[in-house]
């Protein structure tokens, strides 16, 4: 986390994700709106938010909720997003899906260029599908929708139920969300719409914008009926016999500040120039946090513990490490090990390496190895202007 006092604020996100959660869920047969029904102990809305928050780049999230559930939706979003909750806007939905999306479009930030519209009922959608849609919109400048080939034979029937013809299924796809669009085109299409459409792709196509289909994902199915809910429960509950292992990388850079004390690897280094930062500038600790969050798909340290949060001003690296480990444990992840390397001329860590490794290992609850190198006088680290820390982490989860 390069959060020095002279670092400019992070750029506004160029992507927005509108999550539509205003449906009644009548066909599900539940006693409350569909988004607030639980799948294996977590609401459909919470699972949808977690997928959206797990994409690699920051995005503005717009949550469209039923009028009587706005406060509850806010509490769920805050619990899921943590420090990134400031990027979440919560609005009241309309009587139709189209009205609900229009309410979300009305609160988009000025810098947004790509908009994804996602049904919260597709709560098991992998983050990779969000990222694929974003990339396709940027590369093609068109509307983009994920879809799956139709496997069943399709018959066209008349009003009496008699078969009129067999439809060529090779040209058919079952459409999913998130559906992505250039923001200006989507907003213009909504402003011009006079009819009600079943999805956003149909609306923008009616206004002349090309729409492209990319490969969807079977996990992006829509929870509509009790059968769908049971299917989702089974998929979530079907843990593999062995944990899956995931790796992550974290990099942090800080400039030296002669007026600050040096905290590195959770230890105080008397007599050494400190590191500039909103917190204590502990580059080793921050790089480890980013590696752990990267491995578990939980974002990054800037999104989780941003400089706008006064709780972390001047906070030591231990605070960030403990909070990060708690986040991982809450998501069912365990840390396997961490390796972190310091790149710079000073401090010389050899005399305190064992102490640092023991301290970090205790904080994380897993082995941590620390190494150091120089750049032979090259670059800002070689000139003694600051340091870089590079960490890798191995985590497991079911």
C-alpha positions as a LaTeX table, in Angstrom:
\begin{tabular}{lrrr}
\hline
Residue & $x$ (\AA) & $y$ (\AA) & $z$ (\AA) \\
\hline
Unk1 & 0.00 & 0.00 & 0.00 \\
Unk2 & 1.81 & 3.10 & $-1.19$ \\
Unk3 & $-0.09$ & 5.51 & 1.04 \\
Unk4 & 2.49 & 8.20 & 1.70 \\
Unk5 & 1.30 & 11.64 & 2.64 \\
Unk6 & 2.32 & 13.00 & $-0.76$ \\
Unk7 & 0.58 & 10.22 & $-2.71$ \\
Unk8 & $-2.31$ & 11.56 & $-4.83$ \\
Unk9 & $-5.76$ & 10.09 & $-4.18$ \\
Unk10 & $-6.68$ & 6.92 & $-6.04$ \\
Unk11 & $-8.35$ & 7.60 & $-9.40$ \\
Unk12 & $-12.12$ & 7.27 & $-9.55$ \\
Unk13 & $-13.25$ & 3.85 & $-10.83$ \\
Unk14 & $-14.02$ & 3.57 & $-14.52$ \\
Unk15 & $-16.31$ & 0.58 & $-13.96$ \\
Unk16 & $-19.67$ & 0.45 & $-12.20$ \\
Unk17 & $-21.65$ & $-2.66$ & $-11.32$ \\
Unk18 & $-25.38$ & $-2.24$ & $-10.77$ \\
Unk19 & $-26.74$ & $-5.15$ & $-8.74$ \\
Unk20 & $-30.49$ & $-5.41$ & $-9.07$ \\
Unk21 & $-31.99$ & $-6.87$ & $-5.90$ \\
Unk22 & $-35.46$ & $-5.33$ & $-5.94$ \\
Unk23 & $-37.42$ & $-8.40$ & $-7.09$ \\
Unk24 & $-40.19$ & $-9.95$ & $-4.99$ \\
Unk25 & $-39.21$ & $-13.57$ & $-5.61$ \\
Unk26 & $-42.81$ & $-14.76$ & $-5.91$ \\
Unk27 & $-41.86$ & $-17.87$ & $-7.87$ \\
Unk28 & $-39.37$ & $-18.84$ & $-5.17$ \\
Unk29 & $-42.22$ & $-19.20$ & $-2.70$ \\
Unk30 & $-40.30$ & $-17.36$ & 0.04 \\
Unk31 & $-41.80$ & $-15.11$ & 2.70 \\
Unk32 & $-39.34$ & $-12.30$ & 1.96 \\
Unk33 & $-37.78$ & $-10.75$ & $-1.15$ \\
Unk34 & $-35.54$ & $-13.14$ & $-3.06$ \\
Unk35 & $-32.28$ & $-11.27$ & $-2.43$ \\
Unk36 & $-32.71$ & $-11.74$ & 1.32 \\
Unk37 & $-33.29$ & $-15.49$ & 1.18 \\
Unk38 & $-30.32$ & $-17.49$ & 2.48 \\
Unk39 & $-28.20$ & $-19.96$ & 0.56 \\
Unk40 & $-26.21$ & $-22.10$ & 3.02 \\
Unk41 & $-26.27$ & $-19.44$ & 5.74 \\
Unk42 & $-25.65$ & $-16.36$ & 3.59 \\
Unk43 & $-28.21$ & $-14.27$ & 1.77 \\
Unk44 & $-28.38$ & $-14.33$ & $-2.00$ \\
Unk45 & $-27.50$ & $-10.62$ & $-1.92$ \\
Unk46 & $-24.40$ & $-11.17$ & 0.20 \\
Unk47 & $-23.09$ & $-13.83$ & $-2.15$ \\
Unk48 & $-23.67$ & $-11.58$ & $-5.17$ \\
Unk49 & $-21.86$ & $-8.69$ & $-3.51$ \\
Unk50 & $-18.89$ & $-10.90$ & $-2.64$ \\
Unk51 & $-18.50$ & $-11.93$ & $-6.28$ \\
Unk52 & $-18.62$ & $-8.33$ & $-7.49$ \\
Unk53 & $-16.18$ & $-7.14$ & $-4.82$ \\
Unk54 & $-13.70$ & $-9.86$ & $-5.75$ \\
Unk55 & $-12.86$ & $-8.54$ & $-9.23$ \\
Unk56 & $-9.32$ & $-7.31$ & $-9.69$ \\
Unk57 & $-10.00$ & $-3.61$ & $-10.31$ \\
Unk58 & $-11.96$ & $-1.19$ & $-8.11$ \\
Unk59 & $-15.52$ & $-0.51$ & $-9.19$ \\
Unk60 & $-18.43$ & 1.60 & $-8.06$ \\
Unk61 & $-21.12$ & $-0.73$ & $-6.76$ \\
Unk62 & $-24.74$ & 0.37 & $-7.03$ \\
Unk63 & $-27.20$ & $-1.78$ & $-5.10$ \\
Unk64 & $-30.87$ & $-1.47$ & $-6.05$ \\
Unk65 & $-33.07$ & $-2.73$ & $-3.20$ \\
Unk66 & $-36.79$ & $-2.91$ & $-2.42$ \\
Unk67 & $-38.11$ & 0.24 & $-0.75$ \\
Unk68 & $-38.72$ & $-1.55$ & 2.55 \\
Unk69 & $-35.31$ & $-3.27$ & 2.58 \\
Unk70 & $-32.92$ & $-0.41$ & 1.84 \\
Unk71 & $-31.56$ & $-0.28$ & 5.41 \\
Unk72 & $-31.13$ & $-4.05$ & 5.58 \\
Unk73 & $-29.38$ & $-4.04$ & 2.22 \\
Unk74 & $-27.06$ & $-1.32$ & 3.52 \\
Unk75 & $-26.13$ & $-3.37$ & 6.56 \\
Unk76 & $-25.36$ & $-6.41$ & 4.42 \\
Unk77 & $-23.28$ & $-4.34$ & 1.99 \\
Unk78 & $-21.32$ & $-2.70$ & 4.78 \\
Unk79 & $-20.54$ & $-6.06$ & 6.40 \\
Unk80 & $-19.33$ & $-7.49$ & 3.08 \\
Unk81 & $-17.46$ & $-4.47$ & 1.72 \\
Unk82 & $-15.72$ & $-3.29$ & 4.89 \\
Unk83 & $-13.57$ & $-0.25$ & 4.14 \\
Unk84 & $-14.70$ & $-0.38$ & 0.51 \\
Unk85 & $-18.29$ & 0.40 & 1.60 \\
Unk86 & $-17.67$ & 4.04 & 0.62 \\
Unk87 & $-17.78$ & 2.89 & $-3.03$ \\
Unk88 & $-21.27$ & 1.38 & $-2.62$ \\
Unk89 & $-24.41$ & 3.38 & $-3.46$ \\
Unk90 & $-27.77$ & 2.02 & $-2.34$ \\
Unk91 & $-30.95$ & 3.15 & $-4.10$ \\
Unk92 & $-34.61$ & 2.21 & $-4.05$ \\
Unk93 & $-35.87$ & 0.07 & $-6.94$ \\
Unk94 & $-38.95$ & 0.63 & $-9.08$ \\
Unk95 & $-41.98$ & $-1.45$ & $-9.99$ \\
Unk96 & $-40.15$ & $-3.08$ & $-12.92$ \\
Unk97 & $-36.60$ & $-4.24$ & $-13.50$ \\
Unk98 & $-36.14$ & $-1.50$ & $-16.08$ \\
Unk99 & $-37.17$ & 1.16 & $-13.58$ \\
Unk100 & $-34.79$ & $-0.32$ & $-11.02$ \\
Unk101 & $-31.82$ & $-0.22$ & $-13.41$ \\
Unk102 & $-32.71$ & 3.38 & $-14.33$ \\
Unk103 & $-32.54$ & 4.27 & $-10.62$ \\
Unk104 & $-29.06$ & 2.76 & $-10.48$ \\
Unk105 & $-27.90$ & 4.62 & $-13.58$ \\
Unk106 & $-28.92$ & 7.91 & $-11.98$ \\
Unk107 & $-26.22$ & 7.67 & $-9.30$ \\
Unk108 & $-23.21$ & 6.66 & $-11.41$ \\
Unk109 & $-19.99$ & 8.54 & $-10.71$ \\
Unk110 & $-18.72$ & 10.90 & $-13.45$ \\
Unk111 & $-15.61$ & 8.83 & $-14.28$ \\
Unk112 & $-17.48$ & 5.61 & $-15.04$ \\
Unk113 & $-17.02$ & 4.38 & $-18.62$ \\
Unk114 & $-18.24$ & 0.76 & $-18.44$ \\
Unk115 & $-21.44$ & $-0.34$ & $-16.69$ \\
Unk116 & $-22.34$ & $-3.90$ & $-15.76$ \\
Unk117 & $-25.91$ & $-4.78$ & $-14.81$ \\
Unk118 & $-26.23$ & $-7.93$ & $-12.73$ \\
Unk119 & $-29.16$ & $-9.80$ & $-11.23$ \\
Unk120 & $-28.48$ & $-10.56$ & $-7.57$ \\
Unk121 & $-30.34$ & $-13.84$ & $-8.06$ \\
Unk122 & $-27.31$ & $-15.11$ & $-10.01$ \\
Unk123 & $-25.45$ & $-15.18$ & $-6.73$ \\
Unk124 & $-22.86$ & $-17.87$ & $-7.57$ \\
Unk125 & $-21.52$ & $-16.02$ & $-10.63$ \\
Unk126 & $-17.68$ & $-16.25$ & $-10.58$ \\
Unk127 & $-15.71$ & $-12.97$ & $-10.46$ \\
Unk128 & $-13.93$ & $-14.07$ & $-13.65$ \\
Unk129 & $-17.16$ & $-13.66$ & $-15.61$ \\
Unk130 & $-17.47$ & $-10.03$ & $-14.47$ \\
Unk131 & $-13.88$ & $-9.41$ & $-15.59$ \\
Unk132 & $-14.45$ & $-11.10$ & $-18.97$ \\
Unk133 & $-17.47$ & $-8.89$ & $-19.67$ \\
Unk134 & $-15.55$ & $-5.73$ & $-18.69$ \\
Unk135 & $-12.64$ & $-6.66$ & $-20.97$ \\
Unk136 & $-14.95$ & $-7.43$ & $-23.88$ \\
Unk137 & $-16.79$ & $-4.09$ & $-23.57$ \\
Unk138 & $-13.50$ & $-2.21$ & $-23.53$ \\
Unk139 & $-12.06$ & $-4.04$ & $-26.51$ \\
Unk140 & $-15.16$ & $-3.97$ & $-28.70$ \\
Unk141 & $-17.08$ & $-0.89$ & $-27.60$ \\
Unk142 & $-20.36$ & $-2.84$ & $-27.88$ \\
Unk143 & $-22.85$ & $-4.29$ & $-25.49$ \\
Unk144 & $-21.63$ & $-7.64$ & $-24.14$ \\
Unk145 & $-23.70$ & $-10.45$ & $-22.65$ \\
Unk146 & $-22.63$ & $-13.87$ & $-21.41$ \\
Unk147 & $-24.54$ & $-16.83$ & $-22.76$ \\
Unk148 & $-24.57$ & $-20.62$ & $-22.80$ \\
Unk149 & $-25.48$ & $-22.87$ & $-25.76$ \\
Unk150 & $-28.99$ & $-24.29$ & $-25.60$ \\
Unk151 & $-28.74$ & $-28.04$ & $-25.00$ \\
Unk152 & $-32.39$ & $-29.03$ & $-25.33$ \\
Unk153 & $-34.32$ & $-29.38$ & $-28.56$ \\
Unk154 & $-36.57$ & $-26.33$ & $-28.94$ \\
Unk155 & $-40.07$ & $-26.54$ & $-30.43$ \\
Unk156 & $-42.25$ & $-23.64$ & $-31.51$ \\
Unk157 & $-45.92$ & $-24.30$ & $-30.67$ \\
Unk158 & $-49.19$ & $-22.53$ & $-31.39$ \\
Unk159 & $-51.69$ & $-21.33$ & $-28.81$ \\
Unk160 & $-53.27$ & $-24.80$ & $-28.68$ \\
Unk161 & $-49.94$ & $-26.45$ & $-27.86$ \\
Unk162 & $-49.47$ & $-28.06$ & $-31.25$ \\
Unk163 & $-45.92$ & $-28.16$ & $-32.59$ \\
Unk164 & $-45.39$ & $-25.86$ & $-35.53$ \\
Unk165 & $-41.67$ & $-26.36$ & $-36.12$ \\
Unk166 & $-38.34$ & $-27.32$ & $-34.58$ \\
Unk167 & $-36.12$ & $-24.33$ & $-33.95$ \\
Unk168 & $-32.45$ & $-24.52$ & $-34.97$ \\
Unk169 & $-30.78$ & $-24.44$ & $-31.56$ \\
Unk170 & $-27.31$ & $-23.87$ & $-33.05$ \\
Unk171 & $-28.16$ & $-20.18$ & $-33.25$ \\
Unk172 & $-29.64$ & $-19.93$ & $-29.75$ \\
Unk173 & $-28.01$ & $-19.05$ & $-26.44$ \\
Unk174 & $-29.36$ & $-18.81$ & $-22.91$ \\
Unk175 & $-28.47$ & $-15.32$ & $-21.72$ \\
Unk176 & $-27.01$ & $-14.56$ & $-18.29$ \\
Unk177 & $-25.73$ & $-11.57$ & $-16.36$ \\
Unk178 & $-23.66$ & $-9.48$ & $-15.77$ \\
Unk179 & $-24.42$ & $-7.66$ & $-19.02$ \\
Unk180 & $-21.96$ & $-4.92$ & $-19.86$ \\
Unk181 & $-22.20$ & $-1.71$ & $-21.88$ \\
Unk182 & $-20.39$ & 1.56 & $-22.57$ \\
Unk183 & $-21.97$ & 3.90 & $-20.03$ \\
Unk184 & $-22.96$ & 6.66 & $-22.45$ \\
Unk185 & $-24.70$ & 4.21 & $-24.77$ \\
Unk186 & $-26.60$ & 2.54 & $-21.94$ \\
Unk187 & $-27.72$ & 5.82 & $-20.39$ \\
Unk188 & $-28.83$ & 7.13 & $-23.80$ \\
Unk189 & $-30.79$ & 3.95 & $-24.46$ \\
Unk190 & $-32.60$ & 4.23 & $-21.15$ \\
Unk191 & $-33.37$ & 7.90 & $-21.76$ \\
Unk192 & $-34.91$ & 7.02 & $-25.12$ \\
Unk193 & $-36.75$ & 3.82 & $-24.15$ \\
Unk194 & $-40.51$ & 3.86 & $-24.64$ \\
Unk195 & $-41.19$ & 0.11 & $-24.20$ \\
Unk196 & $-40.41$ & $-2.26$ & $-21.34$ \\
Unk197 & $-37.76$ & $-4.91$ & $-22.10$ \\
Unk198 & $-36.86$ & $-8.11$ & $-20.27$ \\
Unk199 & $-33.14$ & $-7.37$ & $-20.24$ \\
Unk200 & $-30.74$ & $-4.52$ & $-20.91$ \\
Unk201 & $-29.31$ & $-6.08$ & $-24.07$ \\
Unk202 & $-32.73$ & $-5.98$ & $-25.74$ \\
Unk203 & $-33.16$ & $-2.35$ & $-24.71$ \\
Unk204 & $-29.85$ & $-1.14$ & $-26.12$ \\
Unk205 & $-30.24$ & $-3.26$ & $-29.26$ \\
Unk206 & $-33.57$ & $-1.54$ & $-29.89$ \\
Unk207 & $-31.66$ & 1.75 & $-29.87$ \\
Unk208 & $-29.15$ & 0.50 & $-32.46$ \\
Unk209 & $-26.19$ & $-0.56$ & $-30.27$ \\
Unk210 & $-24.53$ & $-3.82$ & $-31.33$ \\
Unk211 & $-24.54$ & $-6.59$ & $-28.72$ \\
Unk212 & $-21.96$ & $-9.38$ & $-28.63$ \\
Unk213 & $-22.23$ & $-12.72$ & $-26.81$ \\
Unk214 & $-19.29$ & $-14.21$ & $-24.92$ \\
Unk215 & $-19.05$ & $-17.56$ & $-23.15$ \\
Unk216 & $-21.12$ & $-17.64$ & $-19.98$ \\
Unk217 & $-20.64$ & $-19.82$ & $-16.93$ \\
Unk218 & $-22.91$ & $-22.62$ & $-15.61$ \\
Unk219 & $-22.54$ & $-21.19$ & $-12.10$ \\
Unk220 & $-24.21$ & $-17.96$ & $-13.22$ \\
Unk221 & $-27.65$ & $-19.58$ & $-13.19$ \\
Unk222 & $-30.58$ & $-17.62$ & $-11.81$ \\
Unk223 & $-32.20$ & $-18.67$ & $-8.55$ \\
Unk224 & $-35.89$ & $-18.41$ & $-9.46$ \\
Unk225 & $-37.66$ & $-21.52$ & $-8.13$ \\
Unk226 & $-37.31$ & $-23.72$ & $-5.03$ \\
Unk227 & $-35.47$ & $-26.21$ & $-7.26$ \\
Unk228 & $-32.90$ & $-23.54$ & $-8.17$ \\
Unk229 & $-32.44$ & $-22.69$ & $-4.50$ \\
Unk230 & $-31.87$ & $-26.34$ & $-3.64$ \\
Unk231 & $-29.34$ & $-26.59$ & $-6.48$ \\
Unk232 & $-27.45$ & $-23.56$ & $-5.15$ \\
Unk233 & $-27.46$ & $-25.01$ & $-1.63$ \\
Unk234 & $-26.03$ & $-28.28$ & $-2.96$ \\
Unk235 & $-23.27$ & $-26.53$ & $-4.93$ \\
Unk236 & $-22.21$ & $-24.45$ & $-1.93$ \\
Unk237 & $-22.33$ & $-27.43$ & 0.42 \\
Unk238 & $-20.41$ & $-29.73$ & $-1.94$ \\
Unk239 & $-16.96$ & $-29.03$ & $-0.54$ \\
Unk240 & $-14.08$ & $-30.95$ & $-2.14$ \\
Unk241 & $-12.39$ & $-33.68$ & $-0.16$ \\
Unk242 & $-9.17$ & $-31.69$ & $-0.04$ \\
Unk243 & $-8.62$ & $-27.94$ & 0.26 \\
Unk244 & $-7.84$ & $-25.90$ & $-2.81$ \\
Unk245 & $-4.54$ & $-24.02$ & $-2.66$ \\
Unk246 & $-4.25$ & $-20.46$ & $-3.94$ \\
Unk247 & $-1.28$ & $-18.13$ & $-4.28$ \\
Unk248 & $-1.11$ & $-14.36$ & $-4.13$ \\
Unk249 & 1.46 & $-11.62$ & $-4.67$ \\
Unk250 & 1.77 & $-8.29$ & $-2.87$ \\
Unk251 & 4.11 & $-5.38$ & $-3.57$ \\
Unk252 & 4.54 & $-2.22$ & $-1.51$ \\
Unk253 & 6.79 & 0.82 & $-1.96$ \\
Unk254 & 7.52 & 3.60 & 0.54 \\
Unk255 & 9.90 & 6.54 & 0.53 \\
Unk256 & 12.15 & 7.25 & 3.51 \\
Unk257 & 11.11 & 9.98 & 5.95 \\
Unk258 & 13.94 & 11.09 & 8.23 \\
Unk259 & 11.46 & 12.61 & 10.71 \\
Unk260 & 9.53 & 9.36 & 11.26 \\
Unk261 & 10.50 & 6.29 & 13.28 \\
Unk262 & 11.13 & 3.12 & 11.31 \\
Unk263 & 8.68 & 0.25 & 11.71 \\
Unk264 & 9.40 & $-2.73$ & 9.51 \\
Unk265 & 8.12 & $-6.28$ & 9.75 \\
Unk266 & 6.17 & $-5.25$ & 12.83 \\
Unk267 & 9.38 & $-4.25$ & 14.66 \\
Unk268 & 10.69 & $-0.86$ & 15.71 \\
Unk269 & 14.17 & $-0.01$ & 14.39 \\
Unk270 & 15.75 & 2.67 & 16.63 \\
Unk271 & 18.17 & 5.06 & 14.95 \\
Unk272 & 16.91 & 4.32 & 11.43 \\
Unk273 & 15.05 & 6.76 & 9.17 \\
Unk274 & 11.38 & 5.84 & 8.96 \\
Unk275 & 9.04 & 5.42 & 6.01 \\
Unk276 & 6.46 & 7.94 & 4.83 \\
Unk277 & 2.85 & 6.88 & 4.96 \\
Unk278 & $-0.67$ & 7.41 & 6.24 \\
Unk279 & 0.04 & 4.55 & 8.65 \\
Unk280 & 3.48 & 3.63 & 9.97 \\
Unk281 & 4.72 & 2.87 & 6.42 \\
Unk282 & 5.59 & $-0.75$ & 7.24 \\
Unk283 & 6.18 & $-1.91$ & 3.67 \\
Unk284 & 6.86 & $-5.53$ & 4.66 \\
Unk285 & 3.61 & $-5.84$ & 6.60 \\
Unk286 & 1.62 & $-4.11$ & 3.89 \\
Unk287 & 3.03 & $-6.34$ & 1.13 \\
Unk288 & 2.13 & $-9.42$ & 3.17 \\
Unk289 & $-1.44$ & $-8.13$ & 3.59 \\
Unk290 & $-1.78$ & $-7.60$ & $-0.14$ \\
Unk291 & $-0.42$ & $-11.08$ & $-0.88$ \\
Unk292 & $-2.90$ & $-12.68$ & 1.52 \\
Unk293 & $-5.85$ & $-10.70$ & 0.16 \\
Unk294 & $-4.78$ & $-11.45$ & $-3.41$ \\
Unk295 & $-4.55$ & $-15.18$ & $-2.74$ \\
Unk296 & $-8.01$ & $-15.29$ & $-1.16$ \\
Unk297 & $-9.68$ & $-13.07$ & $-3.74$ \\
Unk298 & $-10.63$ & $-10.46$ & $-1.15$ \\
Unk299 & $-9.33$ & $-7.36$ & $-2.92$ \\
Unk300 & $-6.33$ & $-5.39$ & $-1.71$ \\
Unk301 & $-5.15$ & $-3.43$ & 1.31 \\
Unk302 & $-6.12$ & $-0.08$ & $-0.18$ \\
Unk303 & $-9.68$ & $-1.23$ & $-0.74$ \\
Unk304 & $-10.01$ & $-2.91$ & 2.64 \\
Unk305 & $-8.17$ & $-0.38$ & 4.82 \\
Unk306 & $-8.11$ & 2.82 & 2.78 \\
Unk307 & $-6.43$ & 6.08 & 3.69 \\
Unk308 & $-9.85$ & 7.72 & 4.03 \\
Unk309 & $-10.54$ & 5.61 & 7.12 \\
Unk310 & $-9.27$ & 7.51 & 10.21 \\
Unk311 & $-9.01$ & 4.26 & 12.18 \\
Unk312 & $-5.83$ & 3.36 & 10.32 \\
Unk313 & $-4.00$ & 6.68 & 10.53 \\
Unk314 & $-0.57$ & 6.00 & 12.07 \\
Unk315 & $-1.60$ & 2.37 & 12.66 \\
Unk316 & 1.21 & $-0.16$ & 12.96 \\
Unk317 & 1.64 & $-3.04$ & 10.54 \\
Unk318 & 0.46 & $-5.47$ & 13.23 \\
Unk319 & $-3.01$ & $-3.90$ & 13.05 \\
Unk320 & $-3.30$ & $-4.52$ & 9.30 \\
Unk321 & $-1.93$ & $-8.06$ & 9.56 \\
Unk322 & $-4.37$ & $-9.09$ & 12.31 \\
Unk323 & $-7.32$ & $-7.55$ & 10.46 \\
Unk324 & $-6.31$ & $-9.27$ & 7.21 \\
Unk325 & $-6.00$ & $-12.68$ & 8.87 \\
Unk326 & $-9.43$ & $-12.20$ & 10.46 \\
Unk327 & $-10.91$ & $-11.45$ & 7.02 \\
Unk328 & $-9.40$ & $-14.65$ & 5.60 \\
Unk329 & $-10.61$ & $-16.78$ & 8.49 \\
Unk330 & $-14.12$ & $-15.36$ & 8.18 \\
Unk331 & $-14.12$ & $-16.55$ & 4.56 \\
Unk332 & $-12.88$ & $-20.02$ & 5.46 \\
Unk333 & $-9.26$ & $-19.58$ & 4.37 \\
Unk334 & $-6.17$ & $-20.75$ & 6.23 \\
Unk335 & $-2.67$ & $-19.41$ & 5.61 \\
Unk336 & $-0.11$ & $-21.99$ & 4.49 \\
Unk337 & 3.01 & $-19.83$ & 4.47 \\
Unk338 & 4.32 & $-16.41$ & 3.43 \\
Unk339 & 7.65 & $-15.34$ & 1.91 \\
Unk340 & 8.58 & $-11.65$ & 1.78 \\
Unk341 & 11.68 & $-9.94$ & 0.38 \\
Unk342 & 12.95 & $-6.45$ & 1.16 \\
Unk343 & 14.57 & $-4.58$ & $-1.74$ \\
Unk344 & 16.77 & $-1.70$ & $-0.56$ \\
Unk345 & 20.06 & $-0.60$ & 0.94 \\
Unk346 & 18.83 & $-0.35$ & 4.52 \\
Unk347 & 18.09 & $-1.34$ & 7.15 \\
Unk348 & 20.35 & $-4.37$ & 7.39 \\
Unk349 & 17.95 & $-7.05$ & 8.53 \\
Unk350 & 20.38 & $-9.94$ & 9.06 \\
Unk351 & 20.78 & $-9.31$ & 12.80 \\
Unk352 & 17.01 & $-9.24$ & 13.38 \\
Unk353 & 15.79 & $-11.67$ & 10.73 \\
Unk354 & 14.94 & $-14.46$ & 13.17 \\
Unk355 & 13.14 & $-12.01$ & 15.48 \\
Unk356 & 11.14 & $-10.59$ & 12.58 \\
Unk357 & 10.21 & $-14.01$ & 11.22 \\
Unk358 & 9.06 & $-15.18$ & 14.66 \\
Unk359 & 6.97 & $-12.05$ & 15.20 \\
Unk360 & 5.31 & $-12.19$ & 11.78 \\
Unk361 & 4.70 & $-15.93$ & 12.02 \\
Unk362 & 2.94 & $-15.46$ & 15.35 \\
Unk363 & 0.74 & $-12.67$ & 13.96 \\
Unk364 & $-0.27$ & $-14.65$ & 10.88 \\
Unk365 & $-0.44$ & $-18.08$ & 12.45 \\
Unk366 & 1.75 & $-19.62$ & 9.74 \\
Unk367 & 5.45 & $-19.71$ & 8.79 \\
Unk368 & 6.86 & $-16.45$ & 7.41 \\
Unk369 & 10.30 & $-16.24$ & 5.82 \\
Unk370 & 12.07 & $-12.90$ & 5.28 \\
Unk371 & 14.91 & $-12.14$ & 2.88 \\
Unk372 & 16.60 & $-9.03$ & 1.54 \\
Unk373 & 18.50 & $-7.85$ & $-1.51$ \\
Unk374 & 19.80 & $-4.66$ & $-3.12$ \\
Unk375 & 19.67 & $-3.33$ & $-6.66$ \\
Unk376 & 23.42 & $-2.61$ & $-6.98$ \\
Unk377 & 22.86 & 1.15 & $-6.88$ \\
Unk378 & 20.17 & 1.14 & $-9.57$ \\
Unk379 & 16.85 & 2.93 & $-9.25$ \\
Unk380 & 15.31 & 4.72 & $-6.26$ \\
Unk381 & 16.11 & 1.82 & $-3.92$ \\
Unk382 & 19.72 & 1.84 & $-5.08$ \\
Unk383 & 19.92 & 5.59 & $-4.44$ \\
Unk384 & 18.61 & 5.07 & $-0.91$ \\
Unk385 & 15.37 & 7.00 & $-1.49$ \\
Unk386 & 13.08 & 4.25 & $-0.26$ \\
Unk387 & 12.38 & 0.53 & $-0.16$ \\
Unk388 & 10.26 & $-2.04$ & $-1.93$ \\
Unk389 & 8.78 & $-5.17$ & $-0.38$ \\
Unk390 & 7.54 & $-8.14$ & $-2.42$ \\
Unk391 & 5.51 & $-10.89$ & $-0.75$ \\
Unk392 & 3.99 & $-14.16$ & $-1.87$ \\
Unk393 & 1.37 & $-16.07$ & 0.10 \\
Unk394 & $-0.13$ & $-19.54$ & $-0.03$ \\
Unk395 & $-3.62$ & $-20.01$ & 1.40 \\
Unk396 & $-6.06$ & $-22.90$ & 1.43 \\
Unk397 & $-9.84$ & $-23.01$ & 1.47 \\
Unk398 & $-12.68$ & $-25.40$ & 0.84 \\
\hline
\end{tabular}
